[in-house]
């Protein structure tokens, strides 16, 4: 073990000493703007380069007047997301540009977040999610039957969105929502989470200065509101104890001041997070299977053995053990929420480094999941890492694809169930043939998306 890694693993002790005022030092600064210029077409490479140069240390990224701290070491991640979590709030970079979309609910801070968390946490229990499983399986199976056509060339991102969005919309907004409204929501959410990606890389540009994507972002919000608010009113008129999420939220806020806006904010935040996370992650499935034929063969064998030619049901899920390992490894190397910025409310010290109040902390599961000090063959795709029992030697915060601490995502169980149903539902009938013309490099938006235009053809499983 190098001296650098030994020093980093003493973080908790050194933080305590520093907080007592014994020592303090400044983080070194990396010339990030020049790296971004070199990797203008693939900015994810600039972040990878910065992480390699940091070697797990807490460093600053020189982006001109904006110099955020890059946080990659698991103990530093733990400090920000768990140990001193109240000091690191979801504000500033990333959050402020998306605030008009996300509102003041579960993806905000302070009293709004606490109230929403109190309402939503009981909803997203394993029991409630499991109660949705049968309905989810029926929806996914029906969509696969009417959407997939063997021999037709599909844009992968569009195909997965066509399967995921109606599933989540019907579960969250109710079975009676029209196909027309579902068709309006999908592109609006897509625009909402991508239109302001330039502001993510240029956070020092004030809102009063327009950037490309700002108008499309505002149009997307109007479309979403035009669909969601009527669903809230509809839920209020219903007397039945409907299980969809909007009905539960209406019942949880009876007569509350500004209830409609609060319900809207929670619905939009959860729906957006659920669909965007799922679509992004499940779009990566197909290029990864194509790039790793031996792993793909094991996935196909398990699906054939457990599910046969379908349809996939909830009863099959517990036996899809290798497919679950595959999905866990998928979100290790390609976590949808690739960046988790926080802002320091007060001055702090991490590993002896002074953190001033107002500093931006950039955490990245994408980078932490690739640290060679914590992952053997870190860049190699290997589902066996997630075989039962293999997590015992791993640092708790070396793997956090759904965030961690009090702000951990409410829906990882929902995501895994949906992922298994969708992947197995497709593979029990078809095999994918990808059409690629070069390396598949992530493109940066608010989530880690594959490149545009990635396509595949599906052929009957027995003929592949």
N, C-alpha and C positions, 0 to 999 in steps of 0.2 A: 504493500500500500504506500502511495507517495505521501510525502510530507504535506502536500497541499490538501489531499483528501483527509488525512488525519486531523489537520487543523479544522477543516470544515465540519468534521463529525463531532467537534467539541463545541458546536454552536450554542447549545442550551446553556452550558456553563459560562461561556464568554459573554453571552447576552446578559446573563444575570450580573456578572461583574461590571459590564459596561453600564447597565441601568443604575448601578450603584455609584457611578461617576468615576470609576477607577481608570478607565481607558476609553479612548474614542479615536477613530480614524476615519478618513474619507474613502469612499469607494473609488476605484480607478474608473476612468471614462474611456469607452471604446468609440472610435470614429464611425458611427453608424450611418450617417448620411452618405458617405462615400461608398459604403457597402450597398446601400439601397440603390445608388446610381448604377453600380456594376450589375446589379440583379434586378433592373427595372421591370423586366418581363416576368420574373419569378421571385418576388420579394420574400417568399418564404425562405429562400436560400440565404438572404441577408440575416434573418433571425437565427438560422442554423449556424452560420459563421460566427455570429456574436456569442452564441452559446458555447461553441467549441473554444473560442478565445477566453471566455469567462471561466471555463473548467469547473463550474459549480460555484464560483465566487459570486458575491453580490457586486454587480457592476452597474455603471450608468451608461446609457446609450446617448451619444451626442447627436441630437436631431436639431441642431441650431439652438434656438431659445428654449426648446423643450428637451429635457434630459431625464427621462424616466429611469428608474432602477429596474434591472432585469433580475428576476427571482427564479432560480431554477433548482437549487439544492433542496431536497425534500425537507430538511429541518428548517430551512428558511420559509418554505411553503407552509409548513406546519405553524410557524410563528405567525404568519400573516392570516391564514385561514382559520386557525384554531386558538393557539395560545393567547394571542393578543388581538383576536378578531374584531372586537368592538372598535379598535383604533383604525381599522382599515375598511373604509366604506366604499360602496359601489357608486362612485361619482367621478366626474372628470372624463378622462379619455374613455372612449367607447360608450360609456353610459349616457353622458349628456347628449350626444347626437341622436341617440335612440330614445331619449326620454319622451318625446311626443308620441312615439309608438307604444312604448311599454307602460307609460303612466306611473301611478304611485302605489302599485300593489305589490305582488310577491317578488318582483324583480327590482324593487326600490330599496330604500333604507328607512330606518327609524320606525316611527309608530305605524306608518302605512304597511311596511313589511311585516312587522310583528303581528298586526291584526290579521293580515292575509294568511300568514303562516299558521296562526292559531286555527283559522277556519279550514285551511286546505290540508294541513298535515293529517288529520283523521281521514280525509277523503282518499288520500293516496296510500292507504295501508295495503299490505299484500292481500288482505281479505277482499277489499273493495276492487282492487285491480283484477284479482282472480275471478271476481263475479262478472267482470266484463269480458273475460277470456272467450267464452262461448260465442258471444255476440261479435267480438272482434274476429274470431276465426271464420264465422259465417260471412261477414262483410268482405274480408280479404279473399276468401275462396270465390265469392261471387264476382269480385272485381277482376281477379285473375282469369276467370272463365270468360268474361266478356271483353277483356282488354287485350290479352296476349294472343297473338296470331303467329303460328309457326311460319318461319321463312320471311317474315316482315322485319325490316331493319328499324330498330327503335333507338332514339336518343335516350341514353340510360337515365340521365337526370330527370327528363320529362316523364319517362315511364314510371320510375319510382315515385315521383310526385303524384302521378295519376292514381297510384295505389294507396299511398299514405294519406294524402289530404282528405279524401272522402271518408276514410276509416276514422281518422281523428275527429273530423268535423261531426260525423254522426254520433260518435261516442260522447263528445263534449257539448255540442250544440243541439243535439236531439235528432231522432230518426226522421222527423217530419221536415227538416230543412230541405229546400229545393235543390235540384241539381244545378240550376242556374246560379244560385247563391254560392254553392260549393265551387263552381267554375269561376266565380269572381274572386273568391277568397284566395285560392291557390296562387295566382300570379301577383296578387296584392301583397301577400306575405313574402313572396320571393323578392319582390321589389323592396319591401320594407327592410329586409335584412341585408340587402346588397347595395342599395342605391347610395348609401353614405359610406361606403368602404374607403373612399378617398379621405374623408374626414378622420378615419381611423389612423391613417398614416400621416395626416397633417393636423393634429389636434390643436395646434397653436393658432390656426386660422379662425377668427371670430365668426359667430353665426351671422353677423350682419353682412359678411362678404359671401355671396353665393358661390357654390361649387357645383360642378356637374353632378346630377343626381338629386339635388335638393328638391326640385319641383316634382320629380317622379315620386320621391319619398312622401311629399304632402298629399299627392293624389292617392297613393296607396293607403294612407291613413284614412282618408275620406271614404274610400271603398270599404275598408274593414269596418268602420263605424256604421256605414249604411246597412251592413249585414248583421253586425253583432247587436246593436241596440234594439232592433225589432225582435230578435230572438229573446232578449231579456224581457221585453214586454209580453211576448207570447208565453214565456215561462210563468210570468206572474198571473196570467189568466187561467193557468192549468190547475186543477184541483188534485190531480193524481200525484202520487209520490214518485215522480219520474226519477230515474237513476242518472240521467245525463248531468254533466257538471254544471251547466248554467242553471238548471233547476235547483240543484243543491246549494249553489251560491245565493240564489234568490231566497231560499228558505233560511239561509244562515244570516241574512241581513234584513230582517223584517222592519220596515219603517225607519231604517237608518238614514240619516241625512246624507245626501249625495250618493245614495246606494247604487244607483244605476251606473254612475261613473266608476265607482269602486269595483263593481262586478265586471264592468267592461274592461278595466285595467287588468284584473286577474285573468279574465278569459283570454284576452289578447296575448298577455305574457305567456300563459301556460300553453295555449294553443300554438302560438308562434314557436316557443321553445320545443314543444313536442314534435311538431311537424318538421321544423328545420333540422333538429338533431337527427331525427329518424331518416329524413330524405338524404341528408348529407352522408351519414354513416353508411346507409344501405346502398348508396350509389357507389361507394368504394368497394363493396363486396365483389363486384364482377371483374374489374381490372385486377384485383388481388387474386381471385381464383384463376384467372387467365395467366398470371405471372408465376403461379406456384402449382403446377399440374399435379405433383404428388400429394400436396395438401388437398387440392380440389378432389382428387380421386377418393380420399378418405371421407370427405364431406359427402360426395355423391353416394358412396357405399352405405354410409350411415342412413342417409335419407331413404335410399332404396329399401334398406333392411327394415327400418322403423315405420316408414309411412307407406311404402309401396308406391302405387300410382295415385294415391290420394283419395279423397281430399285430406289434408292435414287437419287434425283436431287437437283440442287441448290435451287429450290423453296421451298424445305422442310426445309432448314437450319434455317430459322428465327423462325420456330415453334419448334425446338428441344431445348427448353429452359432448361429443366432439364438436358439433356445430356451435354449441355455447362457448366452448374454448376458443373456437375460431372467431366468434364475435368479440369476445373479450380482448383477444390479440388485435383484432381490427381496430378497436377504439383505443388501443395503446398506441399504435403507430399513426392512426388517423383520427384523433379525437375531434369530434365536431366542434366543440367549444375550445378552440386552440389557444385562445388568449383570455385571461381573466384579470383585467386591470382593477386596481384598488387605489384609493387615495388615503394617505396618512392624515388622520384628523388632528393628531398631536405628534410632537417630536418623539422619536423612539430610537432604540439601538438594536441592530441585528448583527450578531457575530462581531461585536465591537465597532461596527460601522454606524455612524450617525445618520439618522433618517430625519430630515426636517419636516415640520408640519406642512402639509400641502403637497408633499412629494407623491408622484405617481409610481406605483409599484406594478410592474408588468409580470404576472405569472403566466406560465404557458405549459399546460399538460403536454403539448406536442414536443416541447424541448426537454422537459423533465423526464418524460417517458423514453427519451433517447440518450440519457446520460450513461456512458459506458461504465462509470463507477458503480452503478446500481442495477444495470441490466447486462447480463452476459450476451454477447453478440447482439448489441442493442438495436442495430438496424436490420437484423434478420427477422423475417416474419415466421414465428414459431408458436402455434397454439398450445404446444406442450407446456409452455410457461404457466398456463392456467389449469393444468391438470390438478385434481383435488389434492390439497396439501402443499402445493408448491408456493403458496403465498406466505407461508410461515416465516421464511427468512427474508422477506421483502419489507423494506421500510414502508410504513403505513402511507406516507405521503409521496412515495415514488410513483404511485399510480392513482390518479384522481381524474378520470375522464368525465365525471359528472360533478366536478368541484368537490368541496369537502367542508367540514365544519358546519356551523349553523346555517350557512347558505347552500348546503349540498342540494343538488337537484332532487325534487320530490318524485321524479318518475323513472328511475333506472329500471325498476322491476317492470313497469309498463313497456319501456323501450325494449328490454330483452325479450319479453313475450311477443311483442309485435315483430321483432327481428326474426325470431325463430319461425313464427307463423308465415311470414312473408317469404323468407329464403327457402324454407322447406316446401312451401306451397308452390313456388315456381319450379324448384329442382325435382319435385316428384313427377313433374310432367315434362320438363324441358331441360336442355343443356345450353349454356350460352356460348356463342361464338363472337368474340370481340373483333371490332374493326379499329385498329390503332395504327398511327403513322409515326409515332415517336415516343419518347419518355413521357410518362404520366406524372406531372408535377402539380402539387396542390396550388390552387389560387386562393388568395386571401380575400375574405370578406369578413363579416362578423362570425362566420363559421368557416371551417377548413374544407373547401369544396374541391372536387376534381375539376380538371379543365373542361371548358364548354365543348360541346360537340362530340363527346365520347358516346359511341354507339355500339350496338350488338344485335345479332340475330339469334332467335331462339329456335332450336330444332327439337323434335320429339326425343325424349330421354332414351327410348329404345333404339333410335336411329343414330345416336351420336357415336 
